[in-house]
Amino acid sequence: MSIAVNSKRESRFTGWHMLAIMLSFFGVIFAVNFTMAYFASSSWSGLVDQDTYVASQKFNERAAAMRAIAETGVKGVLVVKSPDIHYSLAIPGEGPVVADDVKANFRRPVGEHQDFSMALTPVGPGEFTATREIPAGQWIVEIIAKRGEDVVMHEARRFYVKPN
């Protein structure tokens, strides 16, 4: 005759188990949120806009104007070697493009405290220059060239100024 011994231990779900599950669950959520917040604040380089609603309403209008400028074939070349800024406008294969007024708006990708605007001086057909010391770091320059009231070129470029 043999005696069967039930060696199974009775397991119960206690409050300590529930506490461990809840702490694990919320710990993962907090870790993911803090990680995402860190990456968002350390890597995003968006632009600052005073009124995002108005900017969104004008997007299609601005996109159409940019397409019209691109279809003209005008190309701009920007060379920034602080403190010298040189910009040239031409249609490849046809020659320089004359503009009466060229304005450059320099902006930091994030923040507004170092932003500035300046007019570029014509030095020849389709050639413009200016002089200004530009602090090191990332910059976005928006260049608007006009002949009379017509916009000949409107473009934005991102560049980096190396520290000395």
N, C-alpha and C positions, 0 to 999 in steps of 0.2 A: 504494500500500500504506500502510495506516495502522497505527500502533502504539497499542494501548489501554494506557493507564497507569492502574493502580489507585491512586487517591489516598486511599483509606480508611485512616485511622489505626487501628492496632490498640488497642482499649481493654481494659484489664485491671482486674479487681476486686482491689484491694490491701488490705493491712492498714490503711492510712490511710483508705480508704473505709469499712471496717468500724468504725474508731474514730469517724469522723464520724457515722455512723448511730447508734451506741450513745450517744454524747454528746448527740446531738439527741433521741433517744428519752427518755433519763433526764432530760435538761434540761426537757422538756415535762412529765414526770411531777412533778418537783420543783416547777416553777413552779405547776402546778395545785394541788398539795398545800399549798404555802405560801400561795397565794391563798385557798384554802378555809379554812385554819386562821385566817388573818387575819380573814376575814369572820365566821367562827364566834365568835371571841373578842371581836370588836368590836361585834357586833350582837345576840347572843343574850341574852335576859332571862328565863331560866327561873327557877323557884323552887328553893330548897334544901330537900331533904327528908332527914331523918335516916336513914330506912330505906325505900328505894324499893320493896323487895319487899312489905313490909307495906302501904304506901300503895296499891300496885297491887291487892292482895287485897281492900281495902276500897272500891275504886272503885265497884262496882255498888251496894253498900249506901249509899254517900254520894249517888250519883246518884238513887236512889229517894227518899231523904229530901229532896233538893233539889226533885224534882218534886212531892212532897206539899206542901211549903211554897209552891211557885209556884201550885199549884191553889187555895190559900186566898185568893189575891188581895191579900195584904199587900204593900205597897210601902214601901220605905225610901228616905229622901232624906238624903244626907250632904252637909254643907257644911263645908269646912275652909278657914278663913282664919286661919292660924297667928297667935296661939296659940289661937284659939277653934275648937272643934269642936262642931258641932250635928248631931244626928241625929233624924229624926222617922219614926214608923211610922204608917201609916194604910191603910185599905182604901178605894180611891177610890169616892166616892159613899156610903160608909157611915160614915166618921169614923175617929178615932184608934184605934190598937190599944194596949192597956195591956200593959206588960211590967214584971216585977219587977227583972230583972237584965239589963243591956246591957253587954257586954264588947267592946272593940275591940282587935284585934291588928294593930299596924302593922309591916310588913315591907318591907325593901328587896327589889327584884326579884332581885338577886344579892348574896349575902353576908348575914351575920347580925349583924355587929358593932353596928348601930344599931337593931335590932329592939326593940320594947317593946310591952307590953300595958297597958291601962288600963280602968277601969270608968267608964261614963258615968252621970252623976247625973240622975235624973228631975226635970224642972222643970214638968211638966204632963202631961195625958193624951197619951201617945204622943210626948212631947218629951223629949229627953235632951241633956245638954251636958257638956263637959269643957274644961279649959284646959291646954295644954302646948305649948311651943315645938317645932315640927317642922322639922328641917333641910331645906334646899332639895333638890330632886331628885325622882326617881321613887319612888313608894310604892305598896304594895298594902295595903289595910286589910280585914281580915276581921271582920265584925260578927256577933255572936251575941246575939240577944235571947231571953230565956226568961221564961215565966210559970209559976212553980212549977218543975216538972221538964220541962215541955213547951217545945220550941224553937218560938218564934213566927216568928223570922226568922233565917236564916243566909245571909249573902251576902258577896261579896268585890268590892271596887271598886279600880280602879287610878286614881291621880291624880298630878298633878305640882304641887309646891310651888315657886313662883318664888323666886329669890334676891332678897334685899332690895337 
